[in-house]
Amino acid sequence: MGRRQNEIENVSSRLHPRPEPGFLSAQQHEYMKPLRIGLIGYGFMGRAHSNAFRKVSNFFDLEHQPVLQAVCARDAEKAKAFASKWGYASIETDWRKLVERDDIDLIDIASPNNTHAEIAMAAAKAGKMILCEKPLAMNGPQGEKMVAAIQKAKVPNMVWYNYRRIPAVTLAKQLIDEGRLGRIFHYRAKFLQDWTISPELPQGGAGLWRLDVKVAGSGVTGDLLAHCIDTALWLNGDIDTVTAMTETFVKQRKHNLTGKVEKVGIDDASAFLARFSNGSLATFESTRYARGHKALYTFEINGEHASIAWDLHDLHRLQYFEHKDEGRVRGWRNLHITDSDQPYMKNWWVPGLAIGYEHSFVHQVADFIRGVETGKPAGPTFKDALATEYVTDAVLKSARTNKWEKVKHVK
């Protein structure tokens, strides 16, 4: 009876298959092509990416539907728990096996920085599309190898600099490109946190690899300032020269993996001045020692005719000042970015209802898929992200030499 019942269930499953994890309904599948995702890493970014893959087809009209095919992590039990919670169909504990699988179309790299290059280059060789967490690489030379591999393989690629796709930031880009600000004079940005102040906090391991220079590559320069730099390059063009200073406030920390007290090699704080190719001046600052700030990311741009300011803590608003306004009513406008004629918002709710941080990842997946479908790649590509690597390299070099350093430009 048991064998007969199994045969009946097998036939039934072929005739009336259950939706696999990550899939939409059967009716929706009739006109949507699957894009089978292989995720590497299940931490904070793995969750953010998975949420975006699950939500994008509910709100954006695309030809392809992300399918959560497999998640890869070294700890099998944790990978199984993550797969169960997020709806991944299978797991792997070796990323090489994931890259080799024929049922994977796209590799999403959400693992620590020192793993990005090897995984990305193997995935490119295997012909997979690639999404990679920021920063692209440990440094510029490593990033160049990744770009070369991508270009040789000719596979679609993108780096998860998600702040470009917060609607208020995208609107800032539109206003600048329309010439509303005129000539740009100043760009200033900061990204402040306070979570590493305690000297008792260890370095290294699953949750604290960002404090281990061998894994992270650098501290706040490659982590937080990388976001600021990517946004700045996108909004205001290339940076030519920088002069920087960095500081490591806690010189030694216990390492979670060795159990020994070891030297801290990352920068806890970083600040630099910069000159853009368009002649504008800039200041950038980042630290994890700004008590009271959890994720204060702001930028302000001052132009000949207008100024723009944005704050991550109020991410659905853009501050805008236009000098041509009549003097008696001239002042900073507080633009509430929720209307359908503002970037991305027609895909969400009715005017007046705001969206949040997680939606920027949904927008990035939507733009990536649309780029694949149209043959017009959406940025930042690996090549775009290499420009940020060149800036962070120059910043760290300047902090060592105490001199102005030239920034290499992407060819």
N, C-alpha and C positions, 0 to 999 in steps of 0.2 A: 504493500500500500504506500509506503514511504517513497519507494522508487517511482511508482506511478504518479504520485502527487508532485514529485520534483519535475517529472517530464511535463506534466500539465502546466506547472508554474513557468517552466522554461519557454514553452510554446506561447503561453499568455504574455510573457514579458517581451517576446519578439513581436507579437501582434500589437500589444498595447504597452510600449516601453514607458517606464517612469522617467520623468525629467531628471537628468543627471544634475548633481550639484553645480551651481553656477549658471544653469540654463534657464531660459524663459519658457513660456508655455509652448505646446506643440504648434498651436496656431501661429505664434510669432516666429517659430523656427522655419515655417514654410517659406518665408521671404528674407530670413537673416542668415548670413554665413557665420559659422563659428570661428572665433579667434581664440585658440586654445593657449591658456596662460600657464607658464611654469614659474612660480614665485620662489626666490631663494632668500630666506630670512623671514622670521615671524615676529619681529619686534614692533616697536611703535610705527615705523614706516611700512612694515608688512601689513599692518592693520589698515593704515591710511590708504594704501594702494588697493588692497582687497575690497575695501568699501567702495572705492571709485569704480573698480571693475564691475561690481555688483549693481551699482546704481546707474551707470552711464546710459544704458539702453532704455531705461525708464523715462529719461528726460531729454535725450537727444536722438534725433532720427538718423540712424546710421545703417549701413548695409551689413556691418559685422557686429556680432554679439560676443563679448568676452565670455569665455568658458573657463571656470576655475578648475583646471585639469590636474595640477599637482603643486604641492608645496614641498620645499626641500629644507631640511635642517639637520644638524648632526645628532640632536636628541630625538630619537624616534617617537617616544611617548609624547613629548611636547609638540612635535610635528603632527601627530595624530589628533591631539586635542585641538590644535589650531585648525586643522583640516575639517574636523567635525563642526567646530563653531562657525567657520566661515563658508563651508560648503565646498571644499576642495575634494575632488574625486579620488585622489591618491596622494601618497607621500613618497619621498626619496630621502635618503640620508647622505647621499653623495651627489654633489651638483654635477659632476661629470656624467653620471647616468641620466640625469634630468636633461642635460644639453643634448645627449645622444638620442633621446626618445623621438620617435617619428610622430607621436601624437601631441607634440608641443610645437606651437607656431611662434610664440614670443617668450623670451626669457626676461623676467623682471628681477633686477638685482637690488635687493634691499638688505644686503649684508654689510659688514664693516668695510671701511675704506680700503684696507689692504687686500681685499679680495676682488675688488672691482675689475682690475685689469685682466687678470688671468681668466676670470669667468667670461667677461665681455669678449675677449679675443677668441676664446674657444667657441662661444655662441655664434660669433660672426662666421667663423670657419665652418660651423655646422649649418649656416644659412638661416639662422633664427633672427627674427626681429628682436630688438633689445631696448628695454627701458632700464635706466641705471640711476640709482640714487646719487645725490650730490654729496661731496664733490666728485667730479668725474674720476679723478685719480689721486695718487699720493703727491704728485708733482707734475710739472709741465712735461719733462721728457717721457714719463710713463704715459701721460695723456696723449702724446704724439703717437706712440705705438698703438694705442687704442683707436685713434682716429685713422691711422693707416690701415688697420685691420678692417675697420668698418668700410672704408672706401674701397678696399680690395674686394670685399665680399658683396658690397652694394646692397646692404640690408637696411631697412628702416630703423632709425634709432632716435632716442631722445633722452635727456637728463632731467630728473625731477626737480627743477627749480620752479616750484609751484606758485611762488608769490607773484610771478608774472600774470597769473590767471585769476587773481582776485579781481573782481569787476572794477573796483575803484582804481586799482593800479593799471589795468588795461585801458580804462578811460583816460588816465593820465598820459599814457602812451599815445592815444588817439589825438588828444589836445596838443601835445608837443609836435606830432607829425603834421598836424594841420597848420602849424606855425603860430598858434595863438600866443605862445610865450615869447616869440621872437628870438633874438639872440640870447643864449643861455650864459649867465654869469657865474652862478654858484650851484653846487650840488652838495648837500650834507646829509649824512646817514649815520644811524647808530643802531646797534642791536645789543641790548643789555639783559643779562640774567644774573641770578645770585645763588645757584645751586651747588657750587663747589667751594664755598668759603670755609667750611669746616676742615681743619687739618686732619681730622680723624677719618675723613672720607677716603677710602682706598682707591687705587687705580687698577684698571685692567679687568678682564672677565666680561661676561655677557652684558651686564648692565652698565659697566663703567669703562668700556673700551675707548671711549672718546678722550679719556685722560691718559691713555697709553700711546705715546708717540709712535711706537713701532706699528701700531694698528691704525691710528687716526692720521698720522702724517704730520699734523700740526694741531694746535688747539682752536681757539676762537677764530683765528684767521681763516682756516679752511672749513670751519663749521658754520659759524654765524656770519662773519664778514663775507664769506663766499656768496651767501644770499644777497647781501647788500650790493656786492660788486656785480653779480649777474644782472640784477635789476638796473643798476646804474649804466652798465654797458648797453643794455637794451633800450633804455630811455634816452641816454645822452651820448652814446658812441664810445669810441676807444679811449683808453687812458694811456698817456704817453710816459709819464714819469711819476715816481712816488718817493716819499721819504717817511720812514716809519719808526715807531718804537713799540716794543713788546715787553711784557713782564710776566714772570712766573712767581707768584706770591708765596706759594707753598712749594718749597724746593724738593721735599721728599714725601713720599706716601707709601704705605704698605701696598704691595701688589697682590691682588686676589689669587693669582695663579701660582706664584712662587712662595707666597707667605712671607716674603722678605721686604724690608723697607728699601725702596729703590728711588733713584733720582727721577724727578718729574721732568720730562722733556718737552712738554707742550707749552704753548703760550696761554696764560690765564687771561691776559688783557692785550689788546692790540689797538693802536691808533695810528692813522697815517694821513698825510696830506697828498693830494694828487692834482695833476694837470691833465685835463682832457685834450684830445686832438682838436676840438672846436674852440679851444682857448679858455674854457671855463675852469674854475678852481673848485676843489672839493675837499671835504673833511669826512673821514670815516672813523668810527669808534666802536669797539666791541669789548665786552668783558663778561665774565661769569661771577664778578665780585661787586655788583651794583645792588646792594641790599635793598630789598623791596621791589625789585623788578624781576618778573618771571620770564617775560618774552616781549620786551619793549623794543619793537622794530619800527623806526620812523625814517622818513626821508622828506626833504624839502628841496624844491628847485626854484630858483629865482631867475626870471628872464627879463628881457627889455620891456615887455608889455604886460606880463602876468606872472604869477607865482602859483605853485602847487605844493600841497603838503598832505602827507598820509601817515596814519598811525595804525599799526596792527591791532592795537587794543580797541580800535573803533573802525574795524576794517571795511565796513560797508559805507563809509563816508569818505569823501574827498574834499579837502579844503582848497578853495580856489579864489584868487584875487586877480581882478582885471583892472588895470589902471584907466582904461578908457571910459569906465563907468562915470556917470555924473558925480562930481565931487561931493555933494551933500549926501549921497547914498552909497558912496564908494566904501568898500570894506570887504573883509573875507567872507566868502559864501561857504556854507556848510551843505555840500551836495549829498543828498541821501540816495545811494545807488541801488534802486529797486525797480525802476521803470523798465518797460519792455524795450525801449530804444537805447538802453544802456547795455554795455557788454554782458553777454550771456544770460541776462535776466529774463528774456522772453521764454527761456526754457524752464523757469521755475515757477514762482507763485505770483499772486496778484501784486500790483504796485503797493508799496508801503511795507511789505514783509521782507525782512532781510535774510540773507544766507550767511554761511560761516566759513571757517577755515577748511573744513573737509571738502567743501564744494570746489575749491581750487584744484584738487586732485581729480575730481570728476571732469572738470573742464579740460585738464591736461590729457586725460585719456580720450575724451571726445575729439580734441584737436589732433591727437596722434592718429587715431583711427581715420578721421576725415582726410588727413594728409596722405595716409596709405591709399585710401580710396581714390583720391584725386590726382595722386602723383606729385603733389605740392607739399613737401615735408614741412611740418610745423617745428619751430624751435622751442627751446634750445636743443639743437643736435649735439652730438659729441664734439663736432668742430666748433660750435658756438661755445660750449662749456670749456673748451681748451683755452679760450681767451681769459676766462676767470682764473684758470690754473696759472697762466702767465702773470697775472696781476698778483695773486697770492705769493707766487715765487719771488717776485720783485719786492713785495712788502717784507717778507721774512729775510731776504738778503739785506735790504736796507736797515732793518733792525740790527743786523749783525755788524754792518760796515759803518753805520751812522752817516751814510751818504745818500744823496738822491740817486735813485737807480732807474734806468730805462726799462720800460715794459716791452717785452717781445710781443709782436703782433702776429696773429694767425694769418698764414699765407693762403 
